[in-house]
Amino acid sequence: MNPVKVLREAGYSELACQFAGYIARQQQTEDPLVTLTAGLLSEVVSDGHVCLNLHETSSIAPMIASLTPETSQWLKQLQRSDVVGTEGEFKPLVLTSAGLLYLYRYWQDEQQVAQSVLRRAKAIDVPVETTVLQNFFANWNSQVPGIDWQKVAVLSALHQQLVVISGGPGTGKTTVVMNILRALNLLDQSAAQPLRIALAAPTGKAAARLQQAVNQGCELIYQAQTLHRLLGITARHDQGRYAADRPLPVDVLIVDEASMIDISLMALLFKALPVNARLILLGDAGQLASVESGAVLASLCAESPGFSDTFRQRAFELTAIELAQSSETLPLQDCVIKLEHSYRFAAGGRVGQLVAAAHQGDAMVLMNLLTEFDCWQTFSNEQLQLQLAQRYQRYISAVEANKSVSECLSAFEQFRVLCSLRQGPQSVQAVNMMMEGLLARRGWRTSQPYYAGRPIMVTQNDYRQQLFNGDVGMILADDSGELSAWFEFAGELRQVSLSRLPAHETVFAMTIHKSQGSEFSEILLLMPEQDNALLGRELVYTALSRARESVAVMASADVLQWSLQRRLERQSGLERLLNQRGEAVAH
């Protein structure tokens, strides 16, 4: 058997084939099964998994599966290889006792994250008078029936060194951040030195939205930035500028859109944090995981929240909220809060009902609602063209009437087409080409690289220009008639010359992954006509939850049903490590 040839003929990526070849050359005596397994591992890591679970290999191509032995024999053969180490050994591949195979780097990152989480999952002293905190919570007017989990989240942020807050669209995560900042201000008044507070998010757009929301609702001004910028990660410093011997100058770090953080970035974040710093992570554990490997937020939120007797007593004392007693002691006790009440969809509006059905994976309910609301169509080029022309009309009119830059950008941001695929039919590429064809027939010069009204999305971080992957802007003329790129952040316009633009692409449509951290009044979800392994419940839920007011869906009933039945779960050992209750710390 030639493992590399087998992988290539089975349709695996060139990266997987090249890595398999590399592992073959590293072995003293090549074992074809080890070489083949290395290619499989490389492929699943490229698909976003942290490791290859040798007990769950149903997704392996049939041609490959027929060449792999029964699991116990497979494990024994790997264990005999000189390129496969046990946990803690410095070998290219690491095989754990649970049958998880890692690239050494990802095994190390996962260990780092697990150890750091367990060390920080502890209570800390709050040097504020009880009456002051009671007044703080009493002045927070709550109209939520039952438990106000926003208050519980703020209470946890005051009393725990690590807090993970998960909530769906409209559950008030930004409101929680603002009230955490107000509560921390009470700590500031009791501290000898002011707290150093930092706000961050994985993308430039998410950071800008966080900063804008917080500064609109908070008395103090905060500067949010990308995690890459905060940590000093650049092309020359891929590990960042901060570590245990040179920690970040922060006492509290609040990170929004944490579902987008991959395992390696989370490991760098923990390495850079001071030992006593608070870390508060916010996100939606039901959304798509990061583009890179891992689903850290989902792993942290895997168990239902549990609370110690001490925390429950404190919650009742300060807020009069009665939390249920936990039946068991959990690793992240008192640290994980799940926001349940959606303020955006409180009235049971159409979008809220669709989002709830997608989150629950109920295909029949979702399709019945789509039919009832008359927002579901099967795909056709004619219908897609009609949707584009109608829904982008406000933007088209603004550009053709030479409206202000802000008005053009605002009109464009009302609607977006969200696709699961970048290329092929029903993809980002296809929609962008169709839309530019429609504009060309109106006289727009879309055949040129730059034309007035072209919407663009940055695809590569540029720290000099302060533009980051995911930032959306538009090509428009300035007062002198020269075309420039325009971006708007926190209500402020920024003009960038075309010669200084970082890598970018047209963005009439964007992938659902890229849409994370964004909101639009209307979205059109466009799904491929054929089933695809990339389709899953999290994809549909993430897309629908980007809409504030209305949704349109173009997909077949079969594709919708297949997608809602499939969970895009990432293979990882993080949840298991956390449940070992400190064993990871001792390693």
Secondary structure, DSSP 8 states (H G I E B T S, - for coil): --HHHHHHHTT--HHHHHHHHHHHHHSSS--HHHHHHHHHHHHHHHTT-SSEETT--TTS-HHHHTTS--HHHHHHHHHT-TTEE-TT--SSEEE-TTSEEEEHHHHHHHHHHHHHHHHH-SB----S-HHHHHHHHHTS----SS--HHHHHHHHHHHBSEEEEEE-TTS-HHHHHHHHHHHHHHHHHHSSS---EEEEESSHHHHHHHHHHHHHH-SS---EEEHHHHHT--SS-TT-S-BTTB--S-SEEEES-GGG--HHHHHHHHHHS-TT-EEEEEE-TTS---SSS--HHHHHTSS-----HHHHHHHHHHH-------SS--TTTTTEEEE---STTTT--HHHHHHHHHHHT-HHHHHHHHHHTT-EE---HHHHHHHHHHHTHHHHHHHHTT--HHHHHHHHTTEEEEES-SSSTTSHHHHHHHHHHHHHTTT--TTSSS-TT-EEEE-S-BTTTTB-TT-EEEEEE-TTS-EEEEEEETTEEEEE-GGG--SEEE-SEEEHHHHTT--EEEEEEE--SS--TT--HHHHHHHHTTEEEEEEEE--HHHHHHHHH-------SHHHHHTTTTHHHH-
